[in-house]
Amino acid sequence: MPNRIETATGTSTALDIDLTLIDEGAANGEQSSLVANNTAGTTRWRAVLLYFELTAGTSPTAGGNYEFYLIRGDAEGGAITDDFAAASAASLAIVNSHLIDVITNPTTDTGQTVAQSMTTEYMGVLGPEWGVGFVNESGATTGSTGFDQQFVLHLPEIQT
């Protein structure tokens, strides 16, 4: 019987990042808490599927974007992380982190909810720890309610 190539998938987990009332502009970015990917005796995941739902604030620009970035860290005492990200969710000016994807706001409607899934699979391995950076380029502060962030770790192409 031939071997099969499958994708190993983890459990859906809430991502620790606060996207409420984020001002527009790269200097006003936010980051999630970093997620360990180097625990002995557990799967070292190669990629992550991310699911985001967020709500626009007052009068966003139609076609404005919400940008999501991959933050990697060395997990060896936290000495090196992209854009000097902290271990816990915090404000972060995004400069050199790699863009994962964007969600485009389709209208100028206050309270417009948008949602999208995205993956890091094309970006190479996650590394010993990872997180997500967020930049609001929508033309308005993000809303105060209606947010959900989840992630599912996966390891593509496992031979069984």
N, C-alpha and C positions, 0 to 999 in steps of 0.2 A: 504494500500500500504506500503511495507517495506521501511525502510530508506536506503539511499545509502551512501557509504563511498567514498568521493572524495578527491582530492588533490587541495587545493587552490594555485594558481600560480600568482606571481607578474609580473611586466613588465620587459623585458630585459633592462639592464642598463650597461653602461660602467663602468668598475672597474678602479679606479684611482691608477695605478701602472706603473712605467716606467721600462720595461725589456730590454731596449737597452744598449748595450755595458757593460754588467754585467760580471765581471771577475769570474773565476771559484773558488769555495770553499765556505764553510759555513760562513766564516768570512766576505764574500762579499755579503751577502744576501740583499734582498730588501723587503719592505713591501708596501702594498697598504694603502691608507687612510682608517681609520676605518669607518664602516657603522653603523649608529644608528639603533637599533632594539628595542627601548624602548619608542617610541613616544606615548604619551597618545592619545587614540582614534583611533589608527591605529592597524593593524595586527602585532602581535609579531611573526615573522617567526621562524620556527623550523630548517630549513635547507636551503641550497643554492645550486643551480646548477651553476657550473662555466664552462666557455668555454674559452680556451686559444689557441692562434695560435702564434708561435714564430719562429724566423729564427736563424739558427746557424751562428756563425762567421767563421773564417778561420780555416780549418782543425780540426773539432771536432772529438772526439773519437767515433767510431761506438759502439753503446750500452751504450754510456754515457747518463746520466739522467738530466732532469730538474725537480726539486722537488718543490711541492706546499704544504704549511702548513697553518693550521687554526690558526688564532690569535684571541683570545677572550679578551674582556675588561669588566670592571665592570660598565662603563659609569657613575659612581658617582664621577664626578670630574676628571676622568682619572687616579685615583690613582694606580690601578692595571691593568696591561695588560700583556699577555704572552710575555716573552722575553723583557719586558720594551718597547714595541712598542709605537711609537708616534701616535698622532691623525691624522697626515698627512703622505702621501707617503714619504718614506725616506729609507736610508740604514739601515739594521738591521742584526746583527749576530744572526742566528737562533740556539738556544740551546735546549729549552724545549717545543716549540710549537709542536702541533700534526700534523703528516704527513697526508695530504688528499690523495695525489696520485702523481705519477710521469709520465712524458712523456719521452719516450726513443728516442734518436736520432738514426735512423737506419743506417746511413752511415757516411763516413768521408768527404762528399761533403760540400764544403764551400757554405753557403747560403741555405742549406737544410731547408725547411719549415716543421714544424710538428704541429699538432693540436689534441686536445682531450677535451672531456667534462669530468667533475668529479662532485661528490656530497659529501656533508657533512652529509647526512641523517643518516648514520651509526655511527656518532660521538656524538650523543646526541644533545641537544638544542644549538643554536648559542649563546645565552646569550644576555645581553643588548646592546653590540656592538661587531662587528667582523671585521676581515680583512683577507688578504691572505699574507703569506710570501713566498718568492721565493729564491731557492738556485740553482745555476748553477753548476752541476757536469758533464758537457758534454765534458770536456777536452779542451775547447776553450771559449773565450769571446763570448757572444751572439752577434748577428748581429746588424746593425744600423737601419734597416728598416724591415717592414713586420710583425708587431705585432698587435694583437687584443685581448682584454680581455673583457668579458661580464659576467654578473651574472643575474640569475633569482631566486628570493626568492620563497620558497614554504612551505606550511604547510600541511604535509601529513595527510590523514585520518580525514577529516572534515565530520561530520555526517550532511546530508541534508534531 
